[in-house]
Amino acid sequence: MKSLMTRFINDESGATAIEYGLIAAGLAVIVVAIFGTTGGPVDTLMRNLFSKVQDTVDSAS
């Protein structure tokens, strides 16, 4: 077990472009799932926030 940990700590090989591409694709799927749905909780939160900002701007003019 100690030799496994030592090899892991001393391993300096980096991620390849394919691995970075897979990470980016996974993050893109997550972002689309969260922000891409209309009527979801994030959409509702953002609409309420922008509505309050718009009301504040309208009342200031």
MARSENU-746975 format. One record per atom (N, C-alpha, C, CB): x, z, y; atom name; residue in one letter. Coordinates in nm, 4 decimals. Atoms other than C-alpha are relative to their C-alpha. Glycine has a CB too. Layout:
xx / zz / yy / seke / kolza
X / Z / Y / CA / a
...
***
This chain:
xx / zz / yy / seke / kolza
0.0828 / 0.0000 / -0.1192 / N / m
0.0000 / 0.0000 / 0.0000 / CA / m
0.0869 / 0.0000 / 0.1252 / C / m
-0.0940 / 0.1208 / 0.0000 / CB / m
-0.0880 / -0.0065 / -0.1164 / N / k
0.2840 / 0.0827 / 0.2372 / CA / k
0.0641 / -0.1356 / 0.0264 / C / k
0.1084 / 0.1070 / -0.0202 / CB / k
-0.0623 / 0.1307 / -0.0194 / N / s
0.4512 / -0.2532 / 0.1760 / CA / s
-0.1013 / -0.1010 / 0.0542 / C / s
0.0604 / -0.0508 / -0.1321 / CB / s
0.1031 / 0.0883 / -0.0526 / N / l
0.1194 / -0.4302 / 0.2450 / CA / l
-0.0175 / 0.0215 / 0.1499 / C / l
-0.1328 / 0.0228 / -0.0732 / CB / l
0.0128 / -0.0312 / -0.1425 / N / m
0.0851 / -0.2533 / 0.5794 / CA / m
0.1232 / -0.0458 / 0.0768 / C / m
-0.0217 / 0.1505 / 0.0205 / CB / m
-0.1232 / 0.0428 / -0.0657 / N / t
0.4495 / -0.3251 / 0.6643 / CA / t
0.0004 / -0.1509 / 0.0178 / C / t
0.1231 / 0.0445 / -0.0807 / CB / t
0.0060 / 0.1458 / -0.0119 / N / r
0.4028 / -0.6950 / 0.5900 / CA / r
-0.1024 / -0.0416 / 0.1050 / C / r
-0.0343 / -0.0636 / -0.1355 / CB / r
0.1026 / 0.0336 / -0.0974 / N / f
0.0833 / -0.7019 / 0.7981 / CA / f
0.0503 / 0.0233 / 0.1424 / C / f
-0.1266 / 0.0820 / -0.0256 / CB / f
-0.0508 / -0.0334 / -0.1338 / N / i
0.2511 / -0.5349 / 1.0967 / CA / i
0.1094 / -0.0969 / 0.0423 / C / i
0.0535 / 0.1442 / 0.0032 / CB / i
-0.1118 / 0.0891 / -0.0323 / N / n
0.5572 / -0.7608 / 1.0775 / CA / n
-0.0386 / -0.1471 / 0.0009 / C / n
0.1115 / 0.0212 / -0.0981 / CB / n
0.0443 / 0.1386 / 0.0030 / N / d
0.3525 / -1.0807 / 1.0365 / CA / d
-0.0192 / -0.0505 / 0.1426 / C / d
-0.1307 / -0.0142 / -0.0813 / CB / d
0.0066 / 0.0527 / -0.1355 / N / e
0.4022 / -1.2841 / 1.3528 / CA / e
-0.0594 / -0.1402 / 0.0050 / C / e
0.1375 / -0.0009 / 0.0614 / CB / e
0.0600 / 0.1329 / -0.0017 / N / s
0.2201 / -1.6012 / 1.2529 / CA / s
-0.1261 / 0.0032 / 0.0850 / C / s
-0.0318 / -0.0489 / -0.1437 / CB / s
0.1135 / 0.0047 / -0.0908 / N / g
-0.0381 / -1.7052 / 1.5093 / CA / g
-0.1161 / -0.0783 / -0.0588 / C / g
0.0414 / -0.0606 / 0.1320 / CB / g
0.1183 / 0.0734 / 0.0421 / N / a
-0.3810 / -1.8539 / 1.4803 / CA / a
0.0191 / -0.1481 / 0.0302 / C / a
-0.1269 / 0.0545 / 0.0700 / CB / a
-0.0105 / 0.1434 / -0.0207 / N / t
-0.4071 / -2.2275 / 1.4471 / CA / t
-0.1152 / -0.0480 / 0.0870 / C / t
0.0014 / -0.0746 / -0.1345 / CB / t
0.1054 / 0.0571 / -0.0842 / N / a
-0.6199 / -2.4583 / 1.6593 / CA / a
-0.1327 / -0.0014 / -0.0739 / C / a
0.0371 / -0.1422 / 0.0444 / CB / a
0.1242 / -0.0007 / 0.0777 / N / i
-0.8741 / -2.4776 / 1.3782 / CA / i
-0.0661 / 0.1371 / 0.0064 / C / i
0.0273 / -0.0390 / -0.1466 / CB / i
0.0553 / -0.1351 / -0.0070 / N / e
-0.9175 / -2.1011 / 1.3794 / CA / e
-0.0588 / 0.0282 / 0.1381 / C / e
0.1079 / 0.1036 / -0.0336 / CB / e
0.0544 / -0.0174 / -0.1346 / N / y
-0.9608 / -2.0998 / 1.7574 / CA / y
-0.1294 / -0.0790 / 0.0161 / C / y
0.1026 / -0.0439 / 0.1058 / CB / y
0.1216 / 0.0806 / -0.0060 / N / g
-1.2180 / -2.3777 / 1.7215 / CA / g
-0.1161 / 0.0678 / -0.0704 / C / g
0.0244 / -0.1363 / -0.0610 / CB / g
0.1053 / -0.0718 / 0.0724 / N / l
-1.4127 / -2.1770 / 1.4642 / CA / l
-0.0493 / 0.1209 / 0.0787 / C / l
0.0507 / 0.0445 / -0.1374 / CB / l
0.0382 / -0.1149 / -0.0825 / N / i
-1.4093 / -1.8713 / 1.6904 / CA / i
-0.0863 / -0.0472 / 0.1170 / C / i
0.1260 / 0.0753 / 0.0519 / CB / i
0.0771 / 0.0532 / -0.1129 / N / a
-1.5321 / -2.0803 / 1.9868 / CA / a
-0.1381 / -0.0458 / -0.0449 / C / a
0.0750 / -0.1166 / 0.0661 / CB / a
0.1295 / 0.0454 / 0.0508 / N / a
-1.8083 / -2.2360 / 1.7757 / CA / a
-0.0904 / 0.1195 / -0.0314 / C / a
0.0189 / -0.0873 / -0.1258 / CB / a
0.0783 / -0.1195 / 0.0291 / N / g
-1.9211 / -1.8931 / 1.6575 / CA / g
-0.0519 / 0.0654 / 0.1265 / C / g
0.0828 / 0.0991 / -0.0786 / CB / g
0.0443 / -0.0583 / -0.1270 / N / l
-1.9322 / -1.7607 / 2.0122 / CA / l
-0.1067 / -0.0865 / 0.0661 / C / l
0.1190 / 0.0180 / 0.0950 / CB / l
0.1000 / 0.0893 / -0.0579 / N / a
-2.1255 / -2.0679 / 2.1258 / CA / a
-0.1359 / 0.0198 / -0.0661 / C / a
0.0443 / -0.1457 / -0.0137 / CB / a
0.1257 / -0.0232 / 0.0712 / N / v
-2.3878 / -2.0080 / 1.8576 / CA / v
-0.0633 / 0.1305 / 0.0462 / C / v
0.0232 / 0.0028 / -0.1524 / CB / v
0.0515 / -0.1293 / -0.0449 / N / i
-2.4222 / -1.6458 / 1.9659 / CA / i
-0.0575 / -0.0100 / 0.1414 / C / i
0.1111 / 0.1062 / -0.0045 / CB / i
0.0471 / 0.0139 / -0.1383 / N / v
-2.4552 / -1.7376 / 2.3349 / CA / v
-0.1310 / -0.0783 / 0.0048 / C / v
0.1068 / -0.0697 / 0.0868 / CB / v
0.1237 / 0.0783 / 0.0022 / N / v
-2.7189 / -2.0026 / 2.2616 / CA / v
-0.1140 / 0.0819 / -0.0584 / C / v
0.0191 / -0.1293 / -0.0807 / CB / v
0.1049 / -0.0822 / 0.0608 / N / a
-2.9104 / -1.7601 / 2.0405 / CA / a
-0.0516 / 0.1047 / 0.0974 / C / a
0.0521 / 0.0678 / -0.1265 / CB / a
0.0406 / -0.1050 / -0.0934 / N / i
-2.9145 / -1.4950 / 2.3140 / CA / i
-0.0675 / -0.0588 / 0.1242 / C / i
0.1214 / 0.0840 / 0.0412 / CB / i
0.0477 / 0.0507 / -0.1275 / N / f
-2.9669 / -1.7059 / 2.6268 / CA / f
-0.0861 / -0.1258 / -0.0122 / C / f
0.1164 / -0.0282 / 0.0885 / CB / f
0.0693 / 0.1268 / 0.0139 / N / g
-3.1246 / -2.0209 / 2.4855 / CA / g
-0.1488 / 0.0101 / -0.0238 / C / g
0.0595 / -0.0751 / -0.1090 / CB / g
0.1423 / -0.0125 / 0.0289 / N / t
-3.4654 / -1.8822 / 2.4030 / CA / t
-0.0766 / 0.0363 / 0.1261 / C / t
-0.0243 / 0.1050 / -0.1091 / CB / t
0.0845 / -0.0297 / -0.1148 / N / t
-3.7325 / -1.8895 / 2.6707 / CA / t
-0.0974 / 0.1105 / -0.0389 / C / t
-0.0760 / -0.1271 / 0.0488 / CB / t
0.0918 / -0.1096 / 0.0269 / N / g
-3.9336 / -1.5719 / 2.6903 / CA / g
0.0629 / 0.1146 / -0.0763 / C / g
-0.1170 / -0.0504 / -0.0755 / CB / g
-0.0685 / -0.1078 / 0.0693 / N / g
-3.6736 / -1.3597 / 2.5149 / CA / g
0.0289 / 0.1150 / 0.0945 / C / g
0.1290 / -0.0503 / -0.0628 / CB / g
-0.0250 / -0.1174 / -0.0851 / N / p
-3.5644 / -1.0201 / 2.6431 / CA / p
0.0995 / -0.0269 / 0.1129 / C / p
0.0510 / 0.1142 / -0.0847 / CB / p
-0.0975 / 0.0304 / -0.1050 / N / v
-3.2659 / -1.1587 / 2.8350 / CA / v
-0.0642 / -0.0877 / 0.1062 / C / v
0.1250 / -0.0696 / -0.0590 / CB / v
0.0699 / 0.0872 / -0.0941 / N / d
-3.4810 / -1.4310 / 2.9919 / CA / d
-0.0933 / 0.0812 / 0.0888 / C / d
-0.0789 / -0.1084 / -0.0749 / CB / d
0.0915 / -0.0841 / -0.0762 / N / t
-3.7399 / -1.1744 / 3.0986 / CA / t
0.0762 / 0.0876 / 0.0988 / C / t
-0.0836 / 0.0869 / -0.0942 / CB / t
-0.0817 / -0.0847 / -0.0872 / N / l
-3.4735 / -0.9439 / 3.2411 / CA / l
0.0532 / -0.0800 / 0.1186 / C / l
0.1168 / 0.0621 / -0.0790 / CB / l
-0.0566 / 0.0817 / -0.1082 / N / m
-3.3122 / -1.2255 / 3.4414 / CA / m
-0.1093 / -0.0469 / 0.0961 / C / m
0.0750 / -0.1217 / -0.0580 / CB / m
0.1098 / 0.0437 / -0.0874 / N / r
-3.6462 / -1.3529 / 3.5724 / CA / r
-0.0450 / 0.1154 / 0.0908 / C / r
-0.1200 / -0.0521 / -0.0847 / CB / r
0.0373 / -0.1162 / -0.0812 / N / n
-3.7395 / -1.0010 / 3.6902 / CA / n
0.1040 / 0.0289 / 0.1069 / C / n
-0.0188 / 0.1229 / -0.0884 / CB / n
-0.1084 / -0.0257 / -0.0949 / N / l
-3.4007 / -0.9562 / 3.8547 / CA / l
-0.0023 / -0.1020 / 0.1134 / C / l
0.1360 / -0.0032 / -0.0715 / CB / l
0.0007 / 0.1038 / -0.1028 / N / f
-3.4143 / -1.2905 / 4.0364 / CA / f
-0.1243 / 0.0085 / 0.0870 / C / f
0.0092 / -0.1375 / -0.0638 / CB / f
0.1225 / -0.0181 / -0.0771 / N / s
-3.7716 / -1.2204 / 4.1437 / CA / s
0.0187 / 0.1097 / 0.1042 / C / s
-0.1179 / 0.0337 / -0.0926 / CB / s
-0.0257 / -0.1092 / -0.0947 / N / k
-3.6648 / -0.8920 / 4.3033 / CA / k
0.0952 / -0.0443 / 0.1104 / C / k
0.0578 / 0.1219 / -0.0730 / CB / k
-0.0938 / 0.0500 / -0.1009 / N / v
-3.3741 / -1.0632 / 4.4778 / CA / v
-0.0728 / -0.0931 / 0.0962 / C / v
0.1194 / -0.0735 / -0.0668 / CB / v
0.0754 / 0.0919 / -0.0839 / N / q
-3.6064 / -1.3374 / 4.6052 / CA / q
-0.0935 / 0.0760 / 0.0931 / C / q
-0.0792 / -0.0982 / -0.0862 / CB / q
0.0880 / -0.0818 / -0.0833 / N / d
-3.8552 / -1.0766 / 4.7332 / CA / d
0.0783 / 0.0680 / 0.1116 / C / d
-0.0723 / 0.1049 / -0.0852 / CB / d
-0.0835 / -0.0652 / -0.0998 / N / t
-3.5746 / -0.8943 / 4.9142 / CA / t
0.0443 / -0.0987 / 0.1067 / C / t
0.1214 / 0.0642 / -0.0658 / CB / t
-0.0414 / 0.1018 / -0.0957 / N / v
-3.4499 / -1.2153 / 5.0760 / CA / v
-0.1178 / -0.0425 / 0.0865 / C / v
0.0596 / -0.1214 / -0.0726 / CB / v
0.1190 / 0.0399 / -0.0780 / N / d
-3.8023 / -1.3146 / 5.1785 / CA / d
-0.0406 / 0.1065 / 0.1011 / C / d
-0.1175 / -0.0287 / -0.0938 / CB / d
0.0393 / -0.1061 / -0.0931 / N / s
-3.8727 / -0.9762 / 5.3348 / CA / s
0.1022 / 0.0189 / 0.1116 / C / s
-0.0189 / 0.1312 / -0.0750 / CB / s
-0.1034 / -0.0145 / -0.1029 / N / a
-3.5421 / -0.9844 / 5.5267 / CA / a
-0.0108 / -0.1095 / 0.1046 / C / a
0.1391 / -0.0021 / -0.0631 / CB / a
0.0074 / 0.1094 / -0.0985 / N / s
-3.6263 / -1.3142 / 5.6976 / CA / s
-0.1132 / 0.0159 / 0.0945 / C / s
-0.0125 / -0.1316 / -0.0681 / CB / s
***
